[in-house]
Amino acid sequence: MQPRNMSMSGVVDLAAVKAAGEAKQKAEEARARAARQQGGAGGAGAAGAAPVSLVIDVEEADFEQEVLQRSAEVPVVIDFWAEWCGPCKQLGPLLERLAHEYAGRFLLAKIDVDRNQMLFQQFGVQGIPAVFAVVAGQALPLFQGAAPEQQVREVLDQLVQVAEQRFGITGISVEGGEGGEQAPAAPGVPEDPALAAAHSALDAGDLGGAIQAYRNVLADDPASTEAKLGLAQAELLQRIQGLDAAQVRKEAADAPADVRAQLRAADLDLAGGHVEDAFGRLVETVRRTAGDDREAARVRLLELFEVVGHEDPRVVAARGALARVLF
């Protein structure tokens, strides 16, 4: 097996999977409602939120909820397997271990092909084990058969990178153990002096200095969420500095095909608190453009996602809209 050059071209059509899953899920929900009505209200649910499961067993009835919907916030890796499959018993534990090691950068969905023939056929699986991924509702094959750990890691690293660069999907935060145990609190860590200097520059209005300082932090720690947020905020403020809001909005209204005008208007929308307007404007710009113009609008949208925060429901919705217009 060789790592794929992932283009996220949507090689698997999930429309039929979704439709069949919806029908089956509705039937299951109807049966569950009838059972509740017969058995009474029952006891109250357990207090507190359920812990995040990084490895889940998926059936046809819950495929849409557990895979398609969750793929808007985290890449979902699908392991097609069966109890009688020897190579599956080699690959499965490796994928499960890596799912915990990657700590929320992807979820592992295990699908028993004997119990879920419809999914097996819809994905066009030729043999097992077979591994696919779903990102922002789009599916693509990763590899088939058992493989050395290093090659599996390379494929997963590519997947995580594509999800972040193309869709701004960075995964989910995992707090505490999956069994409900809470991780011990980390001792207080002094703030990074370089990050503190970047914050100070931003607070002082030195946007150029703040941008460079945040970039310096990210050069040493590319995963720093705080530095990414600070950089996105500083760059936004620098872009709108000196703009005439009325003129910008007039130009954007008069020339909907002018990508630069739409980018400026989206920046002002976001800075003014009109988050959904900003996202909608850029998604529409991506839809109607191609080539360098489309890429400029897509990249600006991802930059604005950083400003708002990836867990914001408006960002989740906009990521889904972006995926629909791209594919």
MIDOKOL-596523 format. One line per field, with one value per residue (C-alpha): residue number from 1; residue in three letters; x, y, z. Coordinates in steps of 0.001 Angstrom, whole numbers, m for minus. Layout:
<zamars>
seq = NUM / ...
type = Ala / ...
u = X / ...
v = Y / ...
w = Z / ...
</zamars>
This chain:
<zamars>
seq = 1 / 2 / 3 / 4 / 5 / 6 / 7 / 8 / 9 / 10 / 11 / 12 / 13 / 14 / 15 / 16 / 17 / 18 / 19 / 20 / 21 / 22 / 23 / 24 / 25 / 26 / 27 / 28 / 29 / 30 / 31 / 32 / 33 / 34 / 35 / 36 / 37 / 38 / 39 / 40 / 41 / 42 / 43 / 44 / 45 / 46 / 47 / 48 / 49 / 50 / 51 / 52 / 53 / 54 / 55 / 56 / 57 / 58 / 59 / 60 / 61 / 62 / 63 / 64 / 65 / 66 / 67 / 68 / 69 / 70 / 71 / 72 / 73 / 74 / 75 / 76 / 77 / 78 / 79 / 80 / 81 / 82 / 83 / 84 / 85 / 86 / 87 / 88 / 89 / 90 / 91 / 92 / 93 / 94 / 95 / 96 / 97 / 98 / 99 / 100 / 101 / 102 / 103 / 104 / 105 / 106 / 107 / 108 / 109 / 110 / 111 / 112 / 113 / 114 / 115 / 116 / 117 / 118 / 119 / 120 / 121 / 122 / 123 / 124 / 125 / 126 / 127 / 128 / 129 / 130 / 131 / 132 / 133 / 134 / 135 / 136 / 137 / 138 / 139 / 140 / 141 / 142 / 143 / 144 / 145 / 146 / 147 / 148 / 149 / 150 / 151 / 152 / 153 / 154 / 155 / 156 / 157 / 158 / 159 / 160 / 161 / 162 / 163 / 164 / 165 / 166 / 167 / 168 / 169 / 170 / 171 / 172 / 173 / 174 / 175 / 176 / 177 / 178 / 179 / 180 / 181 / 182 / 183 / 184 / 185 / 186 / 187 / 188 / 189 / 190 / 191 / 192 / 193 / 194 / 195 / 196 / 197 / 198 / 199 / 200 / 201 / 202 / 203 / 204 / 205 / 206 / 207 / 208 / 209 / 210 / 211 / 212 / 213 / 214 / 215 / 216 / 217 / 218 / 219 / 220 / 221 / 222 / 223 / 224 / 225 / 226 / 227 / 228 / 229 / 230 / 231 / 232 / 233 / 234 / 235 / 236 / 237 / 238 / 239 / 240 / 241 / 242 / 243 / 244 / 245 / 246 / 247 / 248 / 249 / 250 / 251 / 252 / 253 / 254 / 255 / 256 / 257 / 258 / 259 / 260 / 261 / 262 / 263 / 264 / 265 / 266 / 267 / 268 / 269 / 270 / 271 / 272 / 273 / 274 / 275 / 276 / 277 / 278 / 279 / 280 / 281 / 282 / 283 / 284 / 285 / 286 / 287 / 288 / 289 / 290 / 291 / 292 / 293 / 294 / 295 / 296 / 297 / 298 / 299 / 300 / 301 / 302 / 303 / 304 / 305 / 306 / 307 / 308 / 309 / 310 / 311 / 312 / 313 / 314 / 315 / 316 / 317 / 318 / 319 / 320 / 321 / 322 / 323 / 324 / 325 / 326 / 327
type = Met / Gln / Pro / Arg / Asn / Met / Ser / Met / Ser / Gly / Val / Val / Asp / Leu / Ala / Ala / Val / Lys / Ala / Ala / Gly / Glu / Ala / Lys / Gln / Lys / Ala / Glu / Glu / Ala / Arg / Ala / Arg / Ala / Ala / Arg / Gln / Gln / Gly / Gly / Ala / Gly / Gly / Ala / Gly / Ala / Ala / Gly / Ala / Ala / Pro / Val / Ser / Leu / Val / Ile / Asp / Val / Glu / Glu / Ala / Asp / Phe / Glu / Gln / Glu / Val / Leu / Gln / Arg / Ser / Ala / Glu / Val / Pro / Val / Val / Ile / Asp / Phe / Trp / Ala / Glu / Trp / Cys / Gly / Pro / Cys / Lys / Gln / Leu / Gly / Pro / Leu / Leu / Glu / Arg / Leu / Ala / His / Glu / Tyr / Ala / Gly / Arg / Phe / Leu / Leu / Ala / Lys / Ile / Asp / Val / Asp / Arg / Asn / Gln / Met / Leu / Phe / Gln / Gln / Phe / Gly / Val / Gln / Gly / Ile / Pro / Ala / Val / Phe / Ala / Val / Val / Ala / Gly / Gln / Ala / Leu / Pro / Leu / Phe / Gln / Gly / Ala / Ala / Pro / Glu / Gln / Gln / Val / Arg / Glu / Val / Leu / Asp / Gln / Leu / Val / Gln / Val / Ala / Glu / Gln / Arg / Phe / Gly / Ile / Thr / Gly / Ile / Ser / Val / Glu / Gly / Gly / Glu / Gly / Gly / Glu / Gln / Ala / Pro / Ala / Ala / Pro / Gly / Val / Pro / Glu / Asp / Pro / Ala / Leu / Ala / Ala / Ala / His / Ser / Ala / Leu / Asp / Ala / Gly / Asp / Leu / Gly / Gly / Ala / Ile / Gln / Ala / Tyr / Arg / Asn / Val / Leu / Ala / Asp / Asp / Pro / Ala / Ser / Thr / Glu / Ala / Lys / Leu / Gly / Leu / Ala / Gln / Ala / Glu / Leu / Leu / Gln / Arg / Ile / Gln / Gly / Leu / Asp / Ala / Ala / Gln / Val / Arg / Lys / Glu / Ala / Ala / Asp / Ala / Pro / Ala / Asp / Val / Arg / Ala / Gln / Leu / Arg / Ala / Ala / Asp / Leu / Asp / Leu / Ala / Gly / Gly / His / Val / Glu / Asp / Ala / Phe / Gly / Arg / Leu / Val / Glu / Thr / Val / Arg / Arg / Thr / Ala / Gly / Asp / Asp / Arg / Glu / Ala / Ala / Arg / Val / Arg / Leu / Leu / Glu / Leu / Phe / Glu / Val / Val / Gly / His / Glu / Asp / Pro / Arg / Val / Val / Ala / Ala / Arg / Gly / Ala / Leu / Ala / Arg / Val / Leu / Phe
u = 0 / 1223 / m34 / m2555 / m2191 / m5543 / m7540 / m10858 / m12620 / m15599 / m15055 / m17927 / m21485 / m23078 / m26537 / m27985 / m26321 / m27830 / m31324 / m31394 / m29971 / m32610 / m35402 / m33977 / m33302 / m36887 / m38157 / m35879 / m37013 / m40662 / m40074 / m38201 / m41033 / m43542 / m41399 / m41143 / m44897 / m45487 / m42862 / m43646 / m41344 / m38536 / m35677 / m33850 / m30686 / m27293 / m26135 / m23390 / m22250 / m21175 / m17461 / m16197 / m15687 / m12838 / m13720 / m17358 / m19289 / m21550 / m24650 / m26642 / m29349 / m26975 / m24505 / m25787 / m25627 / m22409 / m20418 / m21879 / m22888 / m19780 / m17524 / m18312 / m16162 / m13697 / m12410 / m14063 / m11978 / m14080 / m12727 / m14726 / m14100 / m15585 / m15091 / m13832 / m11217 / m7669 / m6013 / m8842 / m7689 / m4218 / m5293 / m8217 / m6237 / m3635 / m6294 / m7900 / m4575 / m3812 / m7287 / m6470 / m2944 / m4180 / m6480 / m9440 / m7802 / m9886 / m12619 / m12574 / m15884 / m15887 / m18430 / m19049 / m19682 / m21735 / m24221 / m24176 / m24283 / m25865 / m22941 / m20500 / m22071 / m22557 / m18878 / m17890 / m15686 / m13809 / m12231 / m11553 / m10089 / m10865 / m10335 / m12174 / m12441 / m15329 / m14572 / m17287 / m19666 / m17239 / m15867 / m12698 / m10849 / m7617 / m6266 / m7198 / m5596 / m3390 / m391 / 2725 / 2140 / 4405 / 2458 / m849 / 468 / 1495 / m2000 / m3612 / m1253 / m2232 / m5904 / m5602 / m3669 / m6191 / m9109 / m7526 / m6217 / m9235 / m12083 / m10653 / m11557 / m9106 / m10812 / m12410 / m11059 / m10910 / m11117 / m10733 / m10756 / m13359 / m14470 / m15542 / m12336 / m11108 / m7495 / m5546 / m5351 / m2149 / 6 / 29 / 2453 / 3889 / 2778 / 5198 / 7102 / 6860 / 3098 / 2797 / 4736 / 2386 / m668 / 851 / 1496 / m2080 / m3487 / m1333 / m2602 / 753 / m804 / 2322 / 4334 / 1603 / 1352 / 5088 / 5157 / 2329 / 4065 / 7230 / 5272 / 3697 / 7083 / 8114 / 4693 / 2486 / m325 / m721 / m4453 / m3955 / m1369 / m3577 / m6487 / m4338 / m2808 / m6222 / m7545 / m4514 / m4600 / m8322 / m7848 / m4960 / m7018 / m9935 / m7732 / m8562 / m11417 / m14463 / m17243 / m19932 / m17720 / m16678 / m20266 / m21313 / m18499 / m19417 / m23093 / m22316 / m19775 / m20730 / m18136 / m15314 / m13664 / m11487 / m14564 / m16327 / m13298 / m13192 / m16934 / m16715 / m13957 / m16140 / m19133 / m17172 / m15568 / m19036 / m20395 / m22321 / m20711 / m23266 / m23324 / m19547 / m19552 / m22485 / m20849 / m17638 / m19366 / m21335 / m18116 / m16506 / m19562 / m19506 / m15729 / m12927 / m9140 / m7183 / m10292 / m12013 / m8903 / m8602 / m12203 / m11813 / m8625 / m10189 / m13166 / m10828 / m9034 / m12329 / m13126 / m10001 / m11286 / m14651 / m13445 / m13907 / m16427 / m18848 / m22039 / m21923 / m18494 / m19732 / m22653 / m20418 / m17962 / m20816 / m21942 / m18368 / m18115 / m21356 / m20215 / m16731 / m18054
v = 0 / 3488 / 6731 / 8485 / 11936 / 13055 / 15416 / 15045 / 14654 / 12845 / 9469 / 7807 / 9089 / 9039 / 10237 / 6746 / 5775 / 8796 / 8186 / 4540 / 5344 / 7995 / 5564 / 2880 / 5372 / 6662 / 3122 / 2516 / 5790 / 4836 / 1490 / 3211 / 5708 / 2864 / 1032 / 4173 / 4698 / 1121 / 1218 / 4673 / 7590 / 5571 / 6903 / 10122 / 10139 / 10226 / 13645 / 15341 / 14991 / 11610 / 11218 / 11406 / 8017 / 7977 / 4464 / 3725 / 812 / 2074 / 479 / 1466 / 3070 / 5518 / 6080 / 9577 / 10771 / 9046 / 9504 / 12069 / 14658 / 14245 / 14563 / 18292 / 18729 / 15824 / 13436 / 10026 / 6994 / 3926 / 418 / m2194 / m5520 / m8933 / m11393 / m14121 / m11841 / m12583 / m9380 / m7370 / m8626 / m7252 / m3855 / m3159 / m2922 / m718 / 1743 / 1794 / 2523 / 5318 / 6822 / 7288 / 8491 / 11128 / 12327 / 13678 / 14559 / 11771 / 9361 / 5659 / 4132 / 325 / m1265 / m5024 / m5911 / m8989 / m6811 / m3858 / m5166 / m1971 / 156 / m2469 / m2244 / 1522 / 2140 / m337 / m2333 / m5041 / m6829 / m6399 / m4906 / m1724 / 1761 / 4877 / 8433 / 10913 / 14633 / 17304 / 14716 / 13674 / 10119 / 8715 / 5396 / 5324 / 1775 / m1889 / m4720 / m4759 / m2423 / m1519 / 1033 / 3671 / 3640 / 3834 / 6839 / 8568 / 8147 / 9456 / 12440 / 13306 / 12987 / 15288 / 17833 / 17828 / 18204 / 21256 / 22947 / 22369 / 22655 / 24122 / 20904 / 20429 / 17667 / 17632 / 18248 / 15216 / 15788 / 12943 / 9235 / 7462 / 5516 / 8729 / 9178 / 12718 / 13390 / 14974 / 18734 / 19957 / 22212 / 25871 / 26689 / 30178 / 31889 / 31660 / 34985 / 35132 / 34637 / 37247 / 39718 / 39045 / 39651 / 42885 / 44141 / 43368 / 45101 / 48151 / 48366 / 47441 / 45148 / 44638 / 43751 / 41429 / 39612 / 38996 / 37924 / 35416 / 34052 / 33578 / 31591 / 29409 / 28764 / 27057 / 25622 / 25208 / 23681 / 26678 / 27435 / 30683 / 31934 / 30971 / 32911 / 35930 / 35962 / 35712 / 38593 / 40793 / 40156 / 40938 / 44213 / 45137 / 44415 / 46629 / 49478 / 52668 / 51146 / 53274 / 50890 / 52564 / 52591 / 48972 / 47801 / 49818 / 48326 / 44804 / 45374 / 46947 / 44289 / 40866 / 39263 / 41383 / 38920 / 41529 / 43645 / 40622 / 39805 / 43345 / 43335 / 39950 / 41278 / 44237 / 41957 / 39833 / 42779 / 44262 / 41071 / 39925 / 36489 / 34596 / 37377 / 37182 / 33412 / 33411 / 36062 / 34048 / 30713 / 32334 / 33815 / 30361 / 28964 / 31451 / 31592 / 29301 / 29080 / 31650 / 33677 / 30647 / 29754 / 33310 / 33247 / 29762 / 30704 / 33920 / 31914 / 29549 / 32562 / 33933 / 30519 / 30970 / 34315 / 32908 / 29516 / 26086 / 24860 / 27734 / 26311 / 29042 / 27791 / 24194 / 25228 / 27269 / 24372 / 22189 / 24871 / 25204 / 21447 / 21471 / 24189 / 22711 / 19282
w = 0 / m847 / 741 / m1495 / m2981 / m1643 / m3838 / m1976 / m5314 / m3783 / m5411 / m3519 / m3988 / m529 / m1586 / m1775 / 1484 / 3181 / 1783 / 2781 / 6188 / 6781 / 5988 / 8250 / 11039 / 10915 / 11270 / 14245 / 15852 / 15389 / 17104 / 19914 / 20457 / 20610 / 23165 / 25314 / 25199 / 26332 / 29045 / 30428 / 30906 / 32487 / 34521 / 34006 / 31904 / 33466 / 34483 / 32527 / 28932 / 27628 / 27044 / 23486 / 21838 / 19353 / 18131 / 17305 / 15819 / 13040 / 11547 / 8455 / 10619 / 12297 / 9434 / 8652 / 12252 / 13288 / 10066 / 7650 / 10244 / 12387 / 9331 / 9323 / 12435 / 12333 / 9638 / 10017 / 9053 / 8175 / 8757 / 6834 / 8586 / 9451 / 12279 / 9918 / 8268 / 9447 / 8091 / 9700 / 13089 / 12343 / 11010 / 13368 / 16630 / 14910 / 13709 / 17156 / 18830 / 16365 / 16853 / 20548 / 19820 / 17357 / 20160 / 18224 / 14923 / 13417 / 14524 / 13681 / 12554 / 12401 / 10041 / 10101 / 6448 / 7349 / 9246 / 6822 / 3263 / 1907 / 3046 / 1782 / m1691 / m1777 / m1061 / m3752 / m1400 / m3322 / m370 / 3338 / 5327 / 3406 / 4796 / 3623 / 4946 / 5033 / 5334 / 5191 / 3756 / 1007 / 895 / m617 / m411 / 1572 / 1200 / 1168 / 3113 / 6184 / 5988 / 8004 / 10740 / 9177 / 5911 / 7771 / 9693 / 6463 / 5029 / 8231 / 8321 / 4741 / 5627 / 8648 / 6565 / 3713 / 6133 / 7735 / 4591 / 2360 / 4859 / 8057 / 9911 / 12758 / 14736 / 18166 / 21634 / 23904 / 27652 / 30105 / 29326 / 27231 / 30242 / 31969 / 33947 / 34071 / 33232 / 36073 / 35870 / 34314 / 36457 / 35558 / 32750 / 32338 / 29127 / 26233 / 26162 / 22367 / 22524 / 25277 / 23117 / 20203 / 22412 / 23709 / 20180 / 19177 / 22256 / 21500 / 17923 / 16396 / 13826 / 11743 / 14826 / 16109 / 12784 / 12668 / 16317 / 15843 / 12750 / 14787 / 17380 / 14689 / 13099 / 16343 / 17235 / 14123 / 16221 / 18574 / 18495 / 20395 / 17898 / 14933 / 16419 / 17206 / 13729 / 12062 / 14172 / 13515 / 9770 / 9645 / 11486 / 9194 / 6067 / 7106 / 8353 / 6437 / 4428 / 3688 / 4702 / 2591 / m499 / m22 / 280 / m2783 / m4866 / m3738 / m4588 / m7979 / m9008 / m7640 / m9949 / m8486 / m6108 / m4389 / m3663 / m2151 / 15 / 1405 / 2068 / 3824 / 6083 / 7036 / 7575 / 10031 / 11814 / 12248 / 13787 / 10702 / 10734 / 8644 / 6034 / 5714 / 5351 / 2927 / 739 / 429 / m148 / m2968 / m4377 / m4355 / m6139 / m9002 / m9597 / m10750 / m10728 / m8733 / m7885 / m6374 / m4402 / m3047 / m1818 / m305 / 1547 / 2894 / 4161 / 6035 / 7513 / 8805 / 10292 / 12428 / 13713 / 14780 / 16037 / 14502 / 17075 / 16421 / 14815 / 12162 / 11110 / 11045 / 8819 / 6511 / 6163 / 4982 / 2505 / 1225 / 678 / m1318 / m3707 / m4143 / m5057
</zamars>
